[in-house]
Amino acid sequence: MNIKFIGRHYEIPESLKKRAEKRVAKLQKLLGEILNVEVICSVEKYRHIAEVMVKGGIFEFRARETTNDMFASLNSAFDIIESQIKKSKEKKRSKKKGKATEIPQVSEQVSTRIVYSSDYSDKPMTVEEAIMELEAQKKDILVYRNSSNNKVNVVYRKGNTYYLIEPEW
């Protein structure tokens, strides 16, 4: 993990750096792996501005806070990032819970079970981006719109092999 401190019209004291490092350690417990953290402290007249950017493999969180005290600004910025992380985690949990819904069987003769799912991506992407998205979300199938031909495609995984379905229509 790399923590970078930048002071604009402000010399960052060691006590502020130590407090930021403690807060980053707390964020690391929430997130897991953090690659880069940038803490930018600046002073404009009476305003003390703290800007914090936390970057990782597939995430990026930013917060900017202004108060009359640099320590309060820094704490507020870290609080904002912490709430962003919790909100992001809660979104992932709720998506996993409501992902598939089973339809009850209508008759006893039907032995096929249908499961509806909403695993698709809204944004157009290439095949490589779709595979990376599939790996990042730890899913086995992804429906997406191909950015080169603007058609709906399906990428799925069986074992370590990826398969692509491109409809002719």
C-alpha positions in Angstrom: 0.0 0.0 0.0 1.3 3.4 -1.0 0.2 6.6 0.9 1.0 9.9 -0.7 0.7 13.2 1.2 0.4 16.4 -0.7 0.3 19.8 0.9 -0.9 22.9 -1.0 0.0 26.1 0.8 0.2 23.9 3.9 3.0 22.0 5.6 1.5 18.6 6.7 2.5 17.9 10.4 3.5 14.4 11.5 0.5 14.1 13.8 -1.8 14.6 10.8 0.1 11.9 8.8 -0.2 9.4 11.7 -3.9 10.0 12.1 -4.4 9.5 8.3 -2.3 6.3 8.4 -4.5 5.0 11.3 -7.7 5.7 9.3 -6.2 4.1 6.2 -5.5 0.9 8.3 -9.2 1.0 9.4 -10.3 1.3 5.7 -8.0 -1.6 4.8 -9.8 -3.8 7.3 -13.1 -3.0 5.5 -11.9 -3.3 1.9 -9.1 -5.8 2.0 -6.5 -4.7 -0.6 -5.8 -1.0 -1.1 -3.2 0.0 -3.7 -2.9 3.8 -3.5 -4.1 6.4 -1.1 -3.7 10.1 -1.8 -4.2 12.7 1.0 -4.3 16.3 -0.3 -4.4 19.1 2.3 -4.7 22.7 1.3 -5.5 26.0 2.9 -7.4 28.8 1.2 -7.9 31.8 3.5 -9.7 30.4 6.5 -10.8 27.1 4.8 -8.9 23.9 5.5 -9.6 21.5 2.7 -8.8 17.7 3.0 -9.2 15.5 -0.1 -8.8 11.8 0.2 -8.6 9.3 -2.8 -8.5 5.6 -2.1 -7.7 3.4 -5.2 -7.6 -0.4 -5.5 -7.9 -3.1 -8.1 -11.6 -2.5 -9.1 -12.7 0.4 -6.9 -12.0 4.1 -6.4 -13.4 6.2 -3.6 -13.0 10.0 -3.3 -14.0 12.5 -0.6 -13.4 16.2 -0.1 -14.3 18.1 3.0 -13.8 21.7 4.1 -13.9 23.1 7.7 -12.0 25.6 9.8 -9.7 22.8 11.2 -7.5 20.5 9.1 -7.9 17.5 11.6 -11.7 17.9 11.4 -11.6 18.1 7.6 -9.5 15.0 7.4 -11.7 13.0 9.8 -14.8 14.0 7.9 -13.3 13.0 4.5 -12.4 9.6 5.9 -15.9 9.2 7.4 -17.4 9.9 4.0 -15.1 7.3 2.3 -16.0 4.8 5.0 -19.7 5.4 4.4 -19.1 5.0 0.6 -17.4 1.7 1.2 -20.2 0.4 3.5 -22.8 1.5 0.9 -20.9 -0.2 -1.9 -20.7 -3.4 0.2 -24.4 -3.3 1.0 -25.2 -2.8 -2.7 -23.2 -6.0 -3.5 -25.0 -7.9 -0.8 -28.4 -6.8 -1.8 -27.7 -7.6 -5.5 -26.6 -11.1 -4.5 -29.8 -11.6 -2.4 -32.2 -10.5 -5.0 -30.4 -12.0 -8.0 -32.5 -15.0 -9.0 -36.1 -15.7 -8.3 -37.7 -19.1 -8.7 -41.1 -19.5 -10.3 -43.3 -22.1 -8.6 -44.1 -25.1 -10.8 -47.6 -24.8 -12.3 -48.3 -28.5 -12.7 -46.8 -31.7 -11.3 -46.1 -33.0 -14.9 -43.5 -30.3 -15.6 -40.1 -31.3 -14.3 -38.1 -28.4 -15.7 -37.2 -25.6 -13.3 -36.9 -22.1 -14.7 -34.8 -19.5 -12.8 -34.9 -15.9 -13.8 -31.8 -13.8 -13.5 -30.8 -10.2 -14.0 -27.1 -10.8 -14.8 -26.4 -8.2 -17.5 -24.3 -5.1 -18.1 -25.8 -1.9 -19.3 -22.7 -0.4 -20.8 -21.2 -1.5 -24.1 -17.9 -3.3 -23.8 -15.5 -5.5 -25.7 -15.2 -9.2 -25.3 -12.0 -8.7 -23.2 -13.7 -6.2 -20.9 -16.7 -8.6 -20.5 -14.3 -11.4 -19.5 -12.6 -9.1 -17.0 -16.1 -8.1 -15.6 -17.0 -11.8 -15.3 -13.8 -12.5 -13.3 -14.2 -9.4 -11.1 -17.8 -10.2 -10.2 -17.0 -14.0 -9.8 -20.0 -15.0 -12.0 -20.3 -17.7 -14.6 -22.4 -15.9 -17.2 -22.7 -12.3 -18.4 -25.0 -10.7 -21.0 -23.7 -7.5 -22.5 -23.8 -5.2 -25.5 -20.8 -5.6 -27.8 -19.2 -2.1 -28.4 -17.9 -3.1 -31.9 -21.2 -4.3 -33.5 -23.7 -3.0 -30.9 -25.3 -6.5 -30.6 -26.2 -8.4 -27.5 -23.6 -11.1 -26.7 -23.3 -13.7 -23.9 -20.0 -14.7 -22.3 -20.0 -17.7 -20.0 -17.4 -19.8 -18.2 -17.1 -23.6 -17.7 -14.1 -24.5 -15.6 -11.2 -22.4 -16.9 -12.6 -21.9 -20.5 -14.6 -18.9 -21.6 -17.3 -19.2 -24.3 -18.8 -16.4 -26.4 -22.3 -16.5 -28.0 -22.9 -13.9 -30.8 -26.4 -14.1 -32.2 -26.8 -13.8 -36.0 -29.8 -11.5 -35.8 
